[in-house]
Amino acid sequence: MDAIAAELADEIKTRSATGAAAKLATHDGPEIVAALLRLSPGFTQNVLGALPDEARERVLAAAPEEISRQWQRNAFYEPNAVGRMMEPVVGAFPPGQTVGETIERLRELVKTAFVTYIYVTDAEHRLLGVVTMREMLLSARERRLDEIMIEDVFALSASTPLQDAMKQVLDRHYPVYPVIDHDHRLIGLVRGQAMFEAQAIEITLQAGSMVGVSEEERLATPWKQSFRMRHGWLQLNLGTAFLAAAVVGFFQNTIDQLVILALFLPVLAGQSGNTGCQALAVTLRGMTLGELKPGMEKPLVRKEAWLGMLNGAGVGLAAAIGMYVIASGQANDHPIMLSIVVFFAMIGSCVASGLSGALVPLGLKRIGFDPATASSIFLTTATDVVSMGMLLGLATILII
């Protein structure tokens, strides 16, 4: 049974929650339980939610009572809440219990569970304090737990979003954290490892979200399902790419007369796109880490615009020199004006891309979407349209 469960758990780890549920649904309840117990609590909860109702009932009936009760309790919390990652409370005792009595109880508990701290709770399960194993070993057996416990206990609220919880535990590094409800009742434990693992997965998913890859897609996702998930975003990207093509088409006469400009269209698009991605990365990082407080949006936008202008001036100067050398080598009649066009187009493009890199995620967040969702697609469209429009528009005004 253990070998089967281990093999099954290793297989479903590579799948999305939906894919894992589809794989598990055909197995018996005890087999599913054994496999789920080898997964992280948060992923386990997602898989349980994706199981068909009949299969979920089989699993809950086959699981040990305290595990089943904990899984059902966790299901009431939001997908990104700490409460989704809770494990059953192990090692909770009343304040009047002696050290000797607690040690005898622990002798049985540690045979089936890993106990890190002793939690002291009242008759209503409210968290009163915590006792470390060191205090247990050094205290006399007749002393009561409420005499040796630490009263000022750090605990996480079950409804706290994972990102906020990560900030709270950043300088603590405890192996296990108690989780309480709004009445301060101890309702579960969450391991630091599980929190960091969930946060790491969330960060890796962000890169995919920026280009329209669903969070559900994994390496083991069937190609048909991957096609359905990705193709819609590619069609959207194609539609936005036509905007850039329309800009080039609008200035077709300018390109016919100054073919040399075609050489610098990808140069501007590449430089402004990279500038925008830098701004986008900093903005998303600030949102993820909670550094972007209310009222900081305008200073952020101004900063990225200023950086865009400075960086645009630097790379614009180099690009202008390149344009002058190439235009002179081709005996063009307007090498200096072409250099000026490239210089100012690069500055304008980088300013616009810096603004877009900050405004795109801020705008998506304001209308209720994940700031990372397809940000790269919208950013690329904005930078391509502006960079090509600036170069061809200035050339039309100043040279043609």
C-alpha positions as CSV (number, residue, x, y, z in Angstrom):
1,M,0.0,0.0,0.0
2,D,2.8,2.4,0.9
3,A,4.7,1.8,-2.3
4,I,1.5,2.3,-4.4
5,A,0.7,5.5,-2.5
6,A,4.2,6.8,-3.0
7,E,4.2,6.1,-6.7
8,L,0.7,7.7,-7.1
9,A,1.7,10.8,-5.1
10,D,4.9,11.3,-7.2
11,E,2.8,11.1,-10.4
12,I,0.1,13.5,-9.4
13,K,2.6,16.1,-8.0
14,T,3.5,16.9,-11.6
15,R,-0.2,17.6,-12.5
16,S,-2.5,20.4,-11.9
17,A,-5.2,20.0,-9.2
18,T,-7.7,19.2,-11.9
19,G,-5.4,16.7,-13.6
20,A,-4.5,15.1,-10.2
21,A,-8.2,14.7,-9.3
22,A,-9.0,13.0,-12.6
23,K,-6.2,10.5,-12.0
24,L,-7.2,9.8,-8.4
25,A,-11.0,9.6,-9.0
26,T,-10.6,6.0,-10.3
27,H,-8.9,4.7,-7.2
28,D,-10.3,3.4,-3.9
29,G,-10.8,5.8,-1.0
30,P,-7.9,4.4,1.1
31,E,-5.5,4.6,-1.8
32,I,-6.5,8.2,-2.5
33,V,-6.1,9.1,1.2
34,A,-2.7,7.5,1.4
35,A,-1.6,9.5,-1.7
36,L,-3.0,12.8,-0.5
37,L,-1.3,12.5,2.9
38,R,2.0,12.6,1.0
39,L,1.2,15.9,-0.7
40,S,1.4,19.5,0.7
41,P,-1.8,20.4,2.6
42,G,-2.6,23.3,0.2
43,F,-2.3,21.2,-2.9
44,T,-4.3,18.4,-1.2
45,Q,-7.1,20.8,-0.6
46,N,-7.1,21.9,-4.2
47,V,-7.2,18.3,-5.4
48,L,-10.1,17.5,-3.0
49,G,-12.0,20.5,-4.3
50,A,-11.5,19.2,-7.9
51,L,-12.7,15.6,-7.2
52,P,-16.2,14.6,-8.2
53,D,-18.6,14.7,-5.3
54,E,-18.9,10.9,-5.0
55,A,-15.1,10.4,-5.0
56,R,-14.7,13.2,-2.4
57,E,-17.2,11.5,-0.1
58,R,-15.3,8.2,-0.4
59,V,-12.1,9.9,0.5
60,L,-13.5,11.7,3.6
61,A,-15.1,8.5,4.8
62,A,-11.8,6.6,4.4
63,A,-9.6,9.2,6.0
64,P,-8.9,9.1,9.8
65,E,-11.5,11.2,11.6
66,E,-9.2,14.1,12.6
67,I,-7.8,14.3,9.1
68,S,-11.2,14.2,7.5
69,R,-12.5,16.9,9.9
70,Q,-9.4,19.1,9.2
71,W,-9.8,18.8,5.4
72,Q,-13.5,19.8,5.6
73,R,-12.6,22.8,7.8
74,N,-9.9,23.9,5.4
75,A,-12.3,23.9,2.5
76,F,-14.2,26.9,4.0
77,Y,-11.2,29.2,3.4
78,E,-10.2,31.1,0.3
79,P,-7.7,29.4,-2.0
80,N,-4.8,31.7,-1.1
81,A,-5.6,31.7,2.7
82,V,-3.4,30.1,5.4
83,G,-6.4,28.1,6.5
84,R,-6.2,26.0,3.3
85,M,-2.8,24.7,4.4
86,M,-3.7,23.6,8.0
87,E,-2.8,20.3,9.5
88,P,-4.6,18.8,12.5
89,V,-3.5,20.1,15.9
90,V,-1.2,17.7,17.7
91,G,0.1,18.2,21.2
92,A,-2.6,20.5,22.7
93,F,-3.3,20.1,26.4
94,P,-5.1,21.9,29.2
95,P,-3.3,24.4,31.4
96,G,-3.7,22.4,34.6
97,Q,-2.0,19.3,33.2
98,T,1.4,18.5,34.8
99,V,4.7,18.1,33.0
100,G,4.8,14.4,34.0
101,E,1.3,13.8,32.6
102,T,2.1,15.6,29.4
103,I,5.3,13.5,28.9
104,E,3.4,10.3,29.3
105,R,0.8,11.5,26.7
106,L,3.6,12.5,24.3
107,R,5.1,9.0,24.5
108,E,2.0,7.7,22.6
109,L,1.6,10.8,20.3
110,V,5.1,10.7,18.9
111,K,4.6,7.2,17.6
112,T,2.2,8.5,15.0
113,A,2.9,12.2,14.7
114,F,5.8,14.6,14.7
115,V,5.4,17.0,17.7
116,T,7.4,20.2,17.8
117,Y,5.7,22.4,20.4
118,I,3.2,21.8,23.2
119,Y,0.1,24.1,22.9
120,V,-1.9,25.0,25.9
121,T,-5.6,25.6,25.3
122,D,-8.6,26.1,27.5
123,A,-11.9,24.2,27.5
124,E,-13.1,26.3,24.5
125,H,-9.8,25.4,22.6
126,R,-8.6,29.0,22.8
127,L,-4.8,29.3,22.6
128,L,-3.3,30.3,25.9
129,G,0.4,29.6,25.5
130,V,3.1,27.4,24.1
131,V,5.7,25.2,25.8
132,T,9.0,24.3,24.1
133,M,10.5,20.8,24.4
134,R,13.4,22.4,26.3
135,E,11.2,23.6,29.0
136,M,9.5,20.2,29.2
137,L,12.8,18.5,29.7
138,L,14.2,20.9,32.3
139,S,11.0,21.4,34.4
140,A,10.0,19.3,37.4
141,R,7.3,16.7,36.6
142,E,4.9,18.1,39.1
143,R,4.8,21.6,37.6
144,R,1.7,22.6,35.6
145,L,1.9,23.7,32.0
146,D,0.5,27.1,32.7
147,E,3.5,27.7,35.0
148,I,6.1,27.1,32.3
149,M,4.3,28.2,29.1
150,I,5.1,31.2,27.0
151,E,1.9,33.4,27.1
152,D,2.7,35.8,24.3
153,V,2.2,33.3,21.5
154,F,2.6,34.3,17.8
155,A,-0.2,32.8,15.8
156,L,-1.5,33.1,12.3
157,S,-5.1,33.9,11.5
158,A,-6.7,31.3,9.3
159,S,-8.2,33.9,7.0
160,T,-4.9,35.7,6.4
161,P,-3.7,35.6,2.7
162,L,-0.5,33.6,2.2
163,Q,1.4,36.7,1.0
164,D,0.6,38.6,4.2
165,A,1.4,35.6,6.3
166,M,4.8,35.3,4.6
167,K,5.6,38.9,5.7
168,Q,4.6,38.1,9.3
169,V,6.9,35.1,9.5
170,L,9.8,36.6,7.6
171,D,12.0,37.1,10.6
172,R,10.7,34.2,12.8
173,H,11.6,31.0,10.9
174,Y,9.6,28.7,13.2
175,P,9.1,25.1,11.9
176,V,5.4,25.1,12.9
177,Y,2.9,28.0,13.4
178,P,-0.4,27.7,15.3
179,V,-3.4,28.9,13.4
180,I,-6.4,30.5,15.1
181,D,-9.9,31.7,14.1
182,H,-11.5,35.0,14.9
183,D,-12.3,33.8,18.4
184,H,-8.7,32.9,19.1
185,R,-9.4,29.2,19.0
186,L,-6.6,26.9,17.9
187,I,-8.0,25.2,14.8
188,G,-4.9,23.9,13.1
189,L,-1.2,24.0,12.5
190,V,0.7,25.1,9.4
191,R,4.3,24.2,8.7
192,G,6.8,26.8,7.6
193,Q,8.0,24.5,4.8
194,A,4.5,24.2,3.4
195,M,4.1,28.0,3.3
196,F,7.4,28.6,1.6
197,E,6.7,25.8,-0.9
198,A,3.3,27.4,-1.7
199,Q,4.8,30.8,-2.1
200,A,7.6,29.4,-4.4
201,I,5.0,27.8,-6.6
202,E,3.0,31.0,-6.7
203,I,6.1,32.9,-7.9
204,T,6.9,30.4,-10.6
205,L,3.3,30.6,-11.8
206,Q,3.5,34.4,-12.2
207,A,5.9,34.2,-15.1
208,G,3.5,32.0,-17.0
209,S,0.5,34.3,-16.2
210,M,2.4,37.2,-17.8
211,V,2.2,35.5,-21.2
212,G,-1.2,33.9,-20.9
213,V,-0.2,30.4,-19.6
214,S,-2.9,29.1,-17.2
215,E,-1.9,28.2,-13.6
216,E,-3.5,24.8,-14.3
217,E,-1.0,23.9,-16.9
218,R,2.0,21.6,-15.9
219,L,4.5,19.5,-17.7
220,A,2.1,16.5,-17.5
221,T,-0.9,18.4,-18.9
222,P,-2.1,16.7,-22.1
223,W,-1.4,18.6,-25.3
224,K,-5.0,19.0,-26.2
225,Q,-5.7,20.7,-22.9
226,S,-2.6,22.8,-23.2
227,F,-3.7,23.9,-26.7
228,R,-7.1,25.0,-25.4
229,M,-5.5,26.9,-22.5
230,R,-3.0,28.8,-24.6
231,H,-4.6,29.4,-28.0
232,G,-7.1,32.0,-26.9
233,W,-4.3,34.2,-25.6
234,L,-2.3,33.7,-28.8
235,Q,-5.3,34.9,-30.8
236,L,-5.5,37.9,-28.5
237,N,-1.8,38.5,-29.0
238,L,-2.3,38.3,-32.8
239,G,-5.0,40.9,-32.6
240,T,-2.8,43.3,-30.7
241,A,0.1,42.6,-33.1
242,F,-2.1,43.8,-35.9
243,L,-2.2,47.2,-34.2
244,A,1.6,47.5,-34.6
245,A,1.3,46.3,-38.2
246,A,-1.4,49.0,-38.8
247,V,1.0,51.7,-37.5
248,V,3.6,50.5,-40.0
249,G,1.1,50.4,-42.8
250,F,-0.1,53.9,-42.0
251,F,3.5,55.2,-42.6
252,Q,4.1,53.0,-45.7
253,N,5.0,56.0,-47.8
254,T,7.6,57.2,-45.3
255,I,9.2,53.7,-45.3
256,D,9.2,53.6,-49.1
257,Q,11.2,56.9,-49.2
258,L,13.4,56.1,-46.2
259,V,14.0,52.4,-46.3
260,I,16.8,52.7,-43.8
261,L,14.1,53.2,-41.1
262,A,13.1,49.6,-41.4
263,L,16.5,48.6,-40.0
264,F,15.8,50.5,-36.8
265,L,12.2,49.5,-36.2
266,P,13.2,46.2,-34.3
267,V,16.0,48.2,-32.5
268,L,13.5,50.6,-31.0
269,A,10.9,47.9,-30.3
270,G,13.5,45.7,-28.5
271,Q,15.0,48.5,-26.4
272,S,11.6,50.0,-25.4
273,G,10.2,46.5,-24.7
274,N,13.1,45.7,-22.4
275,T,12.6,49.0,-20.6
276,G,9.0,48.1,-20.1
277,C,9.7,44.6,-18.8
278,Q,12.1,46.1,-16.2
279,A,9.4,48.4,-15.0
280,L,6.8,45.6,-15.0
281,A,9.1,43.3,-13.0
282,V,9.7,45.9,-10.3
283,T,6.0,46.8,-10.1
284,L,4.9,43.1,-9.8
285,R,7.6,42.5,-7.3
286,G,6.4,45.4,-5.2
287,M,2.9,44.1,-5.3
288,T,3.9,40.6,-4.4
289,L,6.0,41.6,-1.5
290,G,3.5,44.2,-0.3
291,E,5.9,47.1,-0.8
292,L,3.4,49.0,-3.0
293,K,1.3,50.8,-0.3
294,P,-1.8,52.9,-1.1
295,G,-0.6,56.3,-2.4
296,M,2.6,55.0,-3.9
297,E,1.2,54.5,-7.3
298,K,1.8,58.0,-8.6
299,P,5.4,58.2,-7.4
300,L,6.0,54.8,-8.9
301,V,4.7,56.0,-12.3
302,R,6.7,59.2,-12.2
303,K,9.9,57.2,-11.3
304,E,9.5,54.8,-14.2
305,A,8.8,57.7,-16.6
306,W,12.0,59.5,-15.4
307,L,14.0,56.3,-15.7
308,G,12.6,55.7,-19.1
309,M,13.8,59.1,-20.2
310,L,17.3,58.7,-18.8
311,N,17.7,55.2,-20.2
312,G,16.2,56.3,-23.5
313,A,18.7,59.2,-23.7
314,G,21.6,56.8,-23.1
315,V,20.6,54.1,-25.6
316,G,19.2,56.8,-28.0
317,L,22.5,58.5,-28.2
318,A,24.2,55.2,-29.2
319,A,21.4,54.3,-31.6
320,A,21.7,57.8,-33.2
321,I,25.4,57.4,-33.7
322,G,24.7,54.0,-35.3
323,M,22.1,55.6,-37.6
324,Y,24.5,58.4,-38.7
325,V,27.2,55.9,-39.5
326,I,24.8,53.7,-41.6
327,A,23.1,56.6,-43.3
328,S,26.4,58.2,-44.2
329,G,27.7,54.9,-45.5
330,Q,24.7,54.6,-47.8
331,A,25.1,58.2,-48.9
332,N,21.7,59.2,-47.5
333,D,20.8,62.9,-47.9
334,H,19.6,63.2,-44.3
335,P,22.0,61.4,-41.9
336,I,21.9,64.1,-39.2
337,M,18.1,64.4,-39.2
338,L,17.8,60.6,-39.2
339,S,20.0,60.5,-36.2
340,I,17.9,63.1,-34.4
341,V,14.7,61.2,-35.3
342,V,16.2,58.0,-33.8
343,F,17.4,59.8,-30.7
344,F,14.1,61.4,-29.8
345,A,12.1,58.4,-30.9
346,M,14.1,56.2,-28.5
347,I,13.5,58.6,-25.6
348,G,9.8,58.8,-26.2
349,S,9.5,55.0,-26.7
350,C,11.4,54.3,-23.4
351,V,9.3,56.8,-21.5
352,A,6.1,55.3,-22.8
353,S,7.3,51.7,-22.1
354,G,8.3,52.6,-18.5
355,L,4.9,54.1,-18.0
356,S,3.2,51.0,-19.5
357,G,5.3,48.7,-17.3
358,A,3.9,50.4,-14.2
359,L,0.4,51.2,-15.4
360,V,-0.5,47.8,-17.0
361,P,-0.4,45.8,-13.7
362,L,-1.8,48.7,-11.7
363,G,-4.7,48.9,-14.2
364,L,-5.4,45.2,-14.2
365,K,-5.4,45.2,-10.4
366,R,-7.8,48.1,-10.2
367,I,-10.4,46.3,-12.5
368,G,-10.1,43.2,-10.4
369,F,-7.7,41.0,-12.4
370,D,-4.5,39.3,-11.3
371,P,-1.8,42.0,-12.1
372,A,0.4,39.4,-13.7
373,T,-2.3,38.1,-16.0
374,A,-1.1,38.5,-19.6
375,S,0.7,41.7,-18.6
376,S,3.5,40.9,-21.1
377,I,1.0,40.8,-24.0
378,F,-0.5,44.2,-23.3
379,L,3.0,45.7,-22.5
380,T,4.4,44.4,-25.8
381,T,1.5,45.9,-27.8
382,A,1.9,49.3,-26.1
383,T,5.7,49.4,-26.6
384,D,5.6,48.2,-30.3
385,V,2.8,50.7,-31.3
386,V,4.5,53.6,-29.6
387,S,8.1,52.9,-30.6
388,M,7.2,52.3,-34.3
389,G,4.8,55.2,-34.3
390,M,7.3,57.6,-32.8
391,L,10.1,56.7,-35.2
392,L,8.0,56.8,-38.4
393,G,5.9,59.8,-37.2
394,L,9.0,61.9,-36.4
395,A,10.6,60.9,-39.7
396,T,7.4,62.0,-41.6
397,I,7.2,65.3,-39.8
398,L,10.9,66.3,-39.9
399,I,12.2,64.7,-43.1
400,I,9.5,63.9,-45.6
